[in-house]
Amino acid sequence: MSLQWIVLTFLLLAVGVIDHYKDQSAHDADSATIDAVCRGLLVYRSAAAEFAKDNPSFTGYPDEDDLNLPGWYSKPTGVAAFIAAGQSFTYYTGHAAAGLPAELVRATRSVSVGVNRSGILVSPSTGQTGISIPASVPEGAVVAVN
């Protein structure tokens, strides 16, 4: 009987260790996705901001061929930019949005990144920023204003 308890204890410990590694792997994958989207959004933001500065009368969605994006750049699905009178609003509407605002704040140390809530930018670090977001940017999108 004691051999059965030893085997059962060993199996329970093994299942616990495997479950822990499975959870850690899922967390690492989520973190990598958020990091990749964050970096991709910031590269796109930079190109959109430069376009907005060079075309102050433009309002709308810039054509990607008009943005000065690096040759190596691969835009993450869900990233877009809206330009309004010299100001760019780069945003993300994909699945990695849960931790993305905090990661953008960490990467930029800026309050001009957050989430569009009823047309106002809400930063994870400061709350409502008072920055108006155009109606063309979807509600709930993660936004980087430049």
N, C-alpha and C positions, 0 to 999 in steps of 0.2 A: 504494500500500500504506500509506503514512503517513497518508493521509486516513482509512482504515479504523481505524487505531489511535487517531486523535484522536476519531473518532465513538464507538468502543468505550469509550475512557476517559471521555468525557463521559457516556455512558449508565450506566456503572458508578457514577460520582459521583452522578448523578441518582437512581439506585436507592438508594444509600446515604443520601442526604438524605431521600428519601421514607420510607424505612424508619425513620429516626430520628424524624421527625415523627409517624409512625404509633405508634411505641412511646411517645412523649411524650404523645400524645393519650389512649392507653389508661391511662397512669399518672395523668394529670389526671382522667380520668373515675372511676378507682378512688378517688382522694383525695377527690373531691367526694362520692361515695357514702358513704365513711366519715365525712366531716364531717357530712353530713345525718343519717345514722343516729345519730351521737354526740349531736348537738343534740336530735334527737327523743327519744332514750332519756333524756337528762338532764331534759327537760321532763316526760316521763312519770314519771321517778323522783321529781321534786319533788312532783307531784300524789299519787303513791302514798305517799310519806313523810308528807305532810300527812294523808292518810286514815288511815294507820297510827297516827299520833300522836293523832288525834281518836277512834279506835276501837281502843283497846289490847287489847280482848278478842277482836277479829276475827282469824280465821285462815282463809286461803283466797285465792281470786282475786277481787279487787274488781270490781264491775260498773263499766264505764267511765262510766256515767251518774252514779255516786256520786263519781267523782274530779272535782276542780275543775280541769278542763283548759281552757285558753284557747279561745275560739271559733275562732281561726285555726289551731289545732293539727291536724295530720294525722299520725296515728300511723304510723310505718314498719312495714311488714309484718315480723313476727317479734319485735316488742317486746311484752312482757307483764310483769306484776308479781304476785308472791306475797307475801302479808302473813302474818306469824306473830308473834302476841303483841306487837304494837306495833312490829315491825321490818319494813321493806319490802325486798324483793329484786326489783329491776327487772332484767330480762334480755333478751337478744337471741339469737335462734337462726338468723338469716338468713345470706346469702352474704357480706356485707361484714365478717365477723367477724375476718379475718386481721389487719388493722391497727387494729381497733377498740379493743382493750384499751389499747394504747399511747396512742391518741388520747384515750381517756377519762382516763387518768392525766395526760396533758398538760393537758387541759381542767379537771380537778378538783383536781390536785395532791394526790391522795388515794390511800391504799393500800387503800381499801375498794372498789376496782373491779378486776376481773380476770376470770379464767375459772374455772368450776366444775370442779374435778378431784377426783373421788371424794368429793364432799360438802364439800370445803375450797376456799376462795377462794384462788387463786394469782394474785398481782399481777405484772405485767410488770416492775415496778420493784423489788420486794422479795422475790419468790418466795412461798412459802407464808405466809399471813397468820395462820392459826389460826382464822379466821372460818368457822364451820360454815354450810353452805348446806343448806336443807331439801331433802328427796328430791323434792319437787314441781318443783324447778328442774332442767331437763334437764342431763345430763352434757355438758360442753364448751360450755355457754352462756356468753356474755359477761355478767357480772353486776355491777351497781352496788348495793351494800348501803347502806342508810340507817337 
